[in-house]
Amino acid sequence: MTFTRREFAFGLGATALLGGCANGVGSRGPATIDARVNATLSQLYSDYPATQQLGAKSVGMLVMPLVTEVGLGIGAGYGRGALRVGGATVDYYSMAKASGGLQIGGQQYSHVLFFMTEDALQNFRRSPGYAAGANIEYATPSKGETLAAETTTSLAPVIAVIFGQSGLRVGATLEGVKYTRIIP
């Protein structure tokens, strides 16, 4: 895939713009991330009560309070969050995303990865850079929609719930997401 100069310049500009967004870049460290994680979980459980059952059944969850994405031909996304095990934060992670294809726009959203098996959680924690793959089941509830996870939890080792979307991004993309442990 080749990019025109305009697409390349926009991609560089989008990356710089992304760095200036209020998504945790340059935050005041762990206390700020933890406060955002608490607020995100409160919103998730309030808007989608069935996710409380997911949280109770999971062995751990990675909470990304705010992910910002922009794209025009090529795109990028970034967010920071915390891994919680037994209700306590055990590590902090960044999420970087790259995409290419027919796309335009920008959006922000929150997401939570629920680790439903101990093996899935340990694979995530041991990897130097965890790439989201085929072993993740995505659930994107709409406002007022119930999230039924009984059959899903027995089959999927990791369930991703994406919610709180704002902005507009149109197009089909081939995306890659990578989670990396950080020291805030």
WOMO-V172894 format. One record per pair of residues at least 4 apart in sequence whose ideal C-beta (glycine too) atoms are under 6 Angstrom apart, sorted by sequence separation. I is the first residue (numbers start at 1). J is the second residue. D is the distance in whole Angstrom. If there is no record, write none. Layout:
BEGIN
i = {I | I}
j = {J | J}
d = {D | D}
END
This chain:
BEGIN
i = {3 | 10 | 28 | 30 | 43 | 44 | 71 | 122 | 132 | 141 | 149 | 152 | 3 | 27 | 70 | 84 | 85 | 115 | 19 | 115 | 124 | 141 | 44 | 45 | 82 | 83 | 69 | 83 | 139 | 67 | 82 | 67 | 81 | 66 | 80 | 64 | 137 | 65 | 79 | 64 | 63 | 78 | 63 | 137 | 77 | 62 | 76 | 135 | 136 | 137 | 138 | 139 | 140 | 40 | 61 | 135 | 75 | 136 | 40 | 60 | 37 | 74 | 37 | 71 | 75 | 36 | 64 | 71 | 72 | 70 | 116 | 120 | 69 | 120 | 68 | 117 | 116 | 66 | 67 | 23 | 115 | 23 | 37 | 65 | 113 | 114 | 132 | 21 | 64 | 113 | 131 | 33 | 63 | 111 | 112 | 129 | 130 | 18 | 61 | 62 | 111 | 129 | 18 | 61 | 109 | 110 | 110 | 34 | 60 | 109 | 14 | 23 | 24 | 58 | 59 | 109 | 58 | 18 | 58 | 107 | 108 | 33 | 59 | 108 | 18 | 54 | 107 | 15 | 60 | 106 | 10 | 14 | 59 | 107 | 11 | 105 | 105 | 105 | 7 | 104 | 7 | 103 | 102 | 40 | 102 | 103 | 101 | 101 | 101 | 99 | 99 | 98 | 97 | 96 | 95 | 93 | 94 | 93 | 94 | 91 | 92 | 92 | 48 | 54 | 50 | 51 | 57 | 50 | 48 | 33 | 30 | 29}
j = {7 | 14 | 32 | 34 | 47 | 48 | 75 | 126 | 136 | 145 | 153 | 156 | 8 | 32 | 75 | 89 | 90 | 120 | 25 | 121 | 130 | 147 | 51 | 52 | 89 | 90 | 77 | 91 | 147 | 77 | 92 | 79 | 93 | 79 | 94 | 79 | 152 | 81 | 95 | 81 | 81 | 96 | 82 | 156 | 97 | 83 | 98 | 157 | 158 | 159 | 160 | 161 | 162 | 63 | 84 | 158 | 99 | 160 | 65 | 85 | 63 | 100 | 65 | 99 | 103 | 65 | 95 | 103 | 104 | 106 | 153 | 157 | 107 | 158 | 108 | 157 | 157 | 108 | 109 | 66 | 158 | 68 | 82 | 110 | 158 | 159 | 177 | 68 | 111 | 160 | 178 | 82 | 112 | 160 | 161 | 178 | 179 | 68 | 112 | 113 | 162 | 180 | 70 | 114 | 162 | 163 | 164 | 89 | 115 | 164 | 70 | 79 | 80 | 114 | 115 | 165 | 115 | 76 | 116 | 165 | 166 | 92 | 118 | 167 | 78 | 114 | 167 | 76 | 121 | 167 | 72 | 76 | 121 | 169 | 74 | 168 | 169 | 170 | 73 | 170 | 74 | 171 | 171 | 110 | 172 | 173 | 172 | 173 | 174 | 173 | 175 | 176 | 177 | 178 | 179 | 179 | 180 | 181 | 182 | 181 | 182 | 184 | 141 | 149 | 146 | 147 | 153 | 147 | 147 | 184 | 184 | 184}
d = {4 | 6 | 5 | 6 | 6 | 6 | 2 | 6 | 5 | 5 | 5 | 5 | 5 | 4 | 6 | 6 | 5 | 5 | 6 | 4 | 5 | 5 | 5 | 5 | 5 | 5 | 4 | 4 | 6 | 6 | 5 | 4 | 6 | 6 | 5 | 5 | 5 | 6 | 5 | 4 | 5 | 6 | 6 | 4 | 3 | 5 | 6 | 6 | 5 | 5 | 5 | 5 | 5 | 6 | 5 | 6 | 4 | 5 | 4 | 4 | 5 | 5 | 6 | 6 | 6 | 4 | 6 | 4 | 5 | 4 | 5 | 4 | 5 | 5 | 5 | 5 | 6 | 6 | 6 | 5 | 6 | 5 | 5 | 6 | 6 | 5 | 4 | 5 | 5 | 5 | 5 | 5 | 5 | 6 | 5 | 5 | 4 | 6 | 5 | 4 | 5 | 5 | 6 | 5 | 6 | 6 | 4 | 6 | 4 | 5 | 4 | 6 | 4 | 4 | 5 | 4 | 6 | 6 | 6 | 6 | 5 | 6 | 5 | 6 | 6 | 5 | 4 | 5 | 4 | 5 | 5 | 6 | 5 | 5 | 4 | 5 | 4 | 6 | 4 | 6 | 6 | 3 | 4 | 5 | 6 | 5 | 6 | 4 | 5 | 4 | 4 | 5 | 5 | 5 | 5 | 5 | 5 | 6 | 5 | 5 | 5 | 5 | 5 | 5 | 5 | 6 | 6 | 4 | 5 | 6 | 5 | 5}
END
